[in-house]
């Protein structure tokens, strides 16, 4: 499961970067958010070998197992869901990318996601 989460993260991240490069910010945010929640799912799995089946379950597990991380990404779900009604900007992409960086740092995943951190810092 760990490798699956890592591959899913990479796929969502690459898709987000590709969308951001061509200025499709709503699609980019959707994929960045999926990458973010995949990271959270990985942390949950590494901690207690459980898998979350919805955003609600991820949020619940994060609140209980990783309250500091959860607090640091609070509000990003609204950024993601607002892509259904509002045209987003590059600044909004930065907000989600910063959330990804915080999860990697606070979750102590820098070693496994060094390349990802480099990718999102360049764009």
KAGI-V846997 format. One record per pair of residues at least 6 apart in sequence whose ideal C-beta (glycine too) atoms are under 6 Angstrom apart, sorted by the first residue. I is the first residue (numbers start at 1). J is the second residue. D is the distance in Angstrom with one decimal. If there is no record, write none. Layout:
[[I	J	D] [I	J	D]]
This chain:
[[1	45	5.5] [5	38	5.6] [5	41	5.8] [5	42	4.0] [8	38	4.9] [9	35	5.2] [9	38	4.5] [9	39	5.9] [12	31	4.8] [12	34	4.2] [12	35	3.9] [13	35	4.5] [13	116	5.7] [15	31	4.3] [16	28	4.7] [16	31	3.5] [16	32	4.3] [17	123	5.6] [19	27	4.2] [19	28	3.9] [20	28	3.9] [20	93	5.3] [25	88	4.2] [25	89	5.8] [25	93	5.6] [26	83	4.3] [26	88	5.0] [28	93	5.2] [29	83	5.2] [29	88	5.4] [29	92	5.8] [29	93	6.0] [29	96	5.6] [30	83	5.8] [32	96	4.0] [33	80	3.9] [33	96	5.7] [36	99	5.4] [36	100	5.2] [37	58	5.4] [39	103	4.8] [40	58	5.1] [40	62	5.5] [41	52	5.5] [43	107	4.9] [44	50	6.0] [44	52	5.9] [44	61	4.5] [47	65	5.3] [52	58	4.3] [52	61	5.6] [62	70	4.1] [63	70	5.0] [69	103	5.8] [69	106	4.7] [72	102	4.7] [73	99	4.6] [76	96	5.9] [76	99	4.8] [79	92	6.0] [79	95	5.7] [97	120	4.6] [104	110	6.0] [104	113	4.9]]
